[in-house]
């Protein structure tokens, strides 16, 4: 199994790259998505969140009220640690199960937004960094995703710099052009990953 870390700043295009790698045969593991799945209605995770934070963390339809939970945990590091103590092990179990089910020749791509921030590059056989200027990412977040400019800027400022991320890259996907350019670059990187996986086999 070849383990590939995929990272990039908010709005850089990680999701677009991950989708194209999946189309080519990669097994994509998105920890943020799994973190949402482990607290879906009916899960042990949601029951534990409610036990720790109260029924008021549920919406009327019984799903997790993320906005309310977010305003509680981001104002209080201890409560954030409590939430992480519930969610992280469940995510870890799920990731381990997905990995165990992957065939030996699988190319597994981990979508890790905070790979640089958390110093995780050594966990992977290769690191892909999706790169775009702050201006381009801000424009995408505001225009395409409807985020406020202040919110988008604050999130970008809380993340690692482009330089810090690029320093970790084995493969860079520059993403300031068209999605067709992105597609072509992903094709090149996929070929390189296939070669790397074959050399190890
Ligand atoms: P986040 O960190 O918030 O998860 P991300 O890195 O996964 O973001 P995407 O969701 O892939 O970023 O891209 C952000 C938005 O910009 C999406 O709506 C996406 O479709 C759009 N986008 C990404 N790349 C391009 C491009 N080259 N041309 C046009 N739109 C793009």
Boltz pocket constraint, residues with backbone or C-beta under 6 A from the ligand:
constraints:
  - pocket:
      binder: B
      contacts: [[A, 8], [A, 9], [A, 10], [A, 11], [A, 12], [A, 13], [A, 14], [A, 15], [A, 16], [A, 17], [A, 113], [A, 140], [A, 141], [A, 144], [A, 145], [A, 175], [A, 176], [A, 177], [A, 178], [A, 179], [A, 182]]
      max_distance: 6.0
